[in-house]
Amino acid sequence: MSIEFEAIQRAQDRIDDESVARETPIETSRTLDTDTDARVFLKMEHLQRTGSFKTRGAYNKLVRVEEDGRPTVERAVAASAGNHAQGVALAAAKTGLDATIVMPTNAPQSKVDATRGYGADVELHGQHFQAAMDHARSLVDDDAVFVHAYDDPDIVAGQGTLGLEILDQVPDVDTVVVPIGGGGLVGGVSKALAERAPSVRVVGVQADDAATVPQSLQKGAPQTIDSVQTIADGIATGGISELTYDLIDQYVDEVVTVSDTEIAHSIRYLLERTKQMVEGAGAATVAALLSDKVDVTDETVVPVLSGGNLSATMLQRTLTHELTYRQQLVQLRVRIVDEPGRMGDISSIIADENANIRTVNHERAVEELKVGEAYLDIRMETSGDRHTHRIVGAIESAGYDVTRLN
């Protein structure tokens, strides 16, 4: 399998429908420019109707089935961790097909609900993407078409329309940074750019714990990972295909990886600095820039924010991690004599320092404590490290032993 540039152009004509996939905006950030020493133009693909780029490929695929004149096809079947599911569900509804989507049992509930909201029948199966994929394939019969997330020329061609859009919006772009899961997006975008603007550098980004592409390129063939653990669930496919491997090998200039911690920093950064809520897969591109994994000094660079379907649970986990990292969510252990009034004294000290206590736990079952002693484990919100030092100093000045637990 392969794709031709003309297939991407035809796909662009097919999806020229605002109700399917709109031309998403480009936004700038002076802070991001300063922090990267570049001119950064954020491609806001997370603002698509389904919250990601996936509708481009899915709609192109199903319209192609219609054009091929397959009257027996009544249903689209797909496997997805979330974003592809919503893309296929919407595309099926637009082309008059039913849709059955298989998602892993640990898929975010928000993505499951959204997929059902577009009219699809959702089946939860397996704990990982590959298990969901195998089950979805077993559901395909004579009246169904299987819509693969990335191993399909029509899917890749549809995703490639994003590359043409970027060139229209930022014609002087030097580098485009694209997240990689199964490789459909980076494959299509890199093919489009190679044909239309071959001087543009394409950089692919994977999460460290889902990084199959560096190993694949080193070994000369697609490699897989059985168990994938990353907060960037949108790129947690655990492998690429022969089709996408060949495109990456030919047209992607560089592939880098970022840690979940770097992705979490990027989610928080985009939320605070650009007021955009982007999921881990989409934030990975900015993480690569902020962590200096890609040198873009004095360049015009476009990181693709590929998805915005961040669940409330993952947002909470990410912000808790970030507040802890920035020492704004602090845990103290204070050794006290276990008698009335002690907790009140310490609470008053913290209140006088204008910090907010979230939780307090008494811990008495610790061998090192003397009879009649206890620990107060206090989780509190501060404005940062200096504020925390001031609070610790105030508690110690009152005669208590204090240990920071994080």
Secondary structure, DSSP 8 states (H G I E B T S, - for coil): ----HHHHHHHHHHT-BTTTB----EEE-HHHHHHHTSEEEEE-GGGSTTSBTHHHHHHHHHHHHHHTT-TT--EEEEE-SSHHHHHHHHHHHHTT-EEEEEE-TTS-HHHHHHHHHTT-EEEE--SSHHHHHHHHHHT--TTEEE--SSSSHHHHHHHHHHHHHHHHH-TT--EEEEE-SSSHHHHHHHHHHHHH-TTSEEEEEEEGGG--HHHHHHHTS--B-S----S-GGG--SB--HHHHHHHHHH--EEEEE-HHHHHHHHHHIIIII-----HHHHHHHHHHHTTSS--TT-EEEEB--B----HHHHHHHHHHHHHHTTSEEEEEEEEESSTTHHHHHHHHHHHTT-EEEEEEEE---TTS-TTEEEEEEEEE-SSHHHHHHHHHHHHHTT-EEEE--
